[in-house]
Amino acid sequence: MTQTQLFFGRGNVTDTAWRSFQKSVITEHFDTGFTVVDTDGSWKDSMGIIQDERGKLVIRLHNGTQSDEASVAEVINTYKEQFNQQSVLRVDSITCAEF
């Protein structure tokens, strides 16, 4: 299986806005299941200043089909557009999983 990890910076995204996004977008596209973890990290902006930012990590196991890939892309693109984010970090790895 493919394990996809999506790191969403929260910036000014409120808890209420995140819950709404999770319910209406993530759940719709990842209807076979996913896990959400709170994160707290840092990054360097274009001015070289370290920015601290809370975030969310969404983990999804899937088969890597074209449909799966389209769902991941849709979640990423919707988040970037809806919350004016520059990026969502995506990490994919092949894993052995059993349910």
C-alpha positions in Angstrom: 0.0 0.0 0.0 0.9 3.7 -0.2 1.1 5.7 2.9 0.5 9.4 2.2 1.3 12.0 4.9 0.0 15.5 4.4 1.3 18.3 6.5 -1.1 21.3 6.7 0.2 24.5 8.2 -2.6 26.1 10.2 -1.5 29.8 10.1 -4.7 31.7 10.8 -6.9 28.7 10.2 -9.2 28.5 13.2 -10.2 25.2 14.9 -13.8 25.7 13.6 -12.5 26.3 10.0 -10.3 23.2 10.2 -13.1 21.0 11.5 -15.3 22.2 8.7 -12.6 21.5 6.1 -11.9 18.1 7.6 -15.6 17.1 7.6 -16.5 18.5 4.2 -13.4 18.0 2.1 -11.1 15.4 3.7 -13.8 13.0 4.8 -15.4 13.3 1.3 -12.2 12.4 -0.6 -10.7 10.0 1.9 -13.9 8.1 2.6 -12.1 4.8 3.3 -10.4 6.4 6.3 -7.6 8.6 7.6 -5.9 9.7 10.8 -5.3 13.3 11.9 -2.5 14.3 14.3 -1.9 17.8 15.8 1.6 19.1 15.0 3.8 22.0 16.2 6.7 22.9 13.9 8.9 25.6 12.4 9.9 26.8 9.0 12.0 29.5 7.4 10.2 32.1 5.4 11.5 33.9 2.3 13.0 36.6 4.5 15.0 34.0 6.4 12.9 34.4 9.5 12.0 31.2 11.5 8.3 30.9 11.8 6.6 28.7 14.4 3.4 27.2 13.3 0.9 24.7 14.6 -0.5 22.3 12.0 -2.3 19.0 11.3 -0.8 15.8 9.9 -3.3 13.7 7.9 -2.2 10.1 7.2 -3.9 8.0 4.6 -3.3 4.4 3.5 -4.4 3.7 -0.1 -3.7 1.6 -3.2 -2.1 4.3 -5.2 -4.6 4.2 -8.0 -5.3 7.2 -10.3 -8.5 7.8 -8.3 -6.5 7.8 -5.0 -4.0 10.2 -6.5 -6.8 12.5 -7.7 -8.3 12.5 -4.2 -5.1 13.5 -2.6 -4.5 16.3 -5.1 -8.0 17.6 -4.6 -7.6 17.8 -0.8 -4.3 19.6 -1.2 -5.5 22.1 -3.9 -8.7 22.8 -2.0 -6.8 23.6 1.2 -4.4 25.9 -0.5 -7.2 27.8 -2.3 -9.6 28.0 0.6 -7.0 29.1 3.2 -4.6 31.0 0.9 -1.7 28.6 1.8 1.5 28.4 -0.3 1.9 24.7 0.0 0.9 21.5 1.8 3.9 19.1 2.4 3.2 15.6 0.9 5.3 12.6 1.8 4.5 9.2 0.2 6.0 5.8 1.1 5.4 2.2 0.2 4.4 0.2 3.2 3.1 -3.1 4.2 -0.3 -2.8 6.0 -3.0 -5.2 7.0 -6.5 -4.5 8.4 
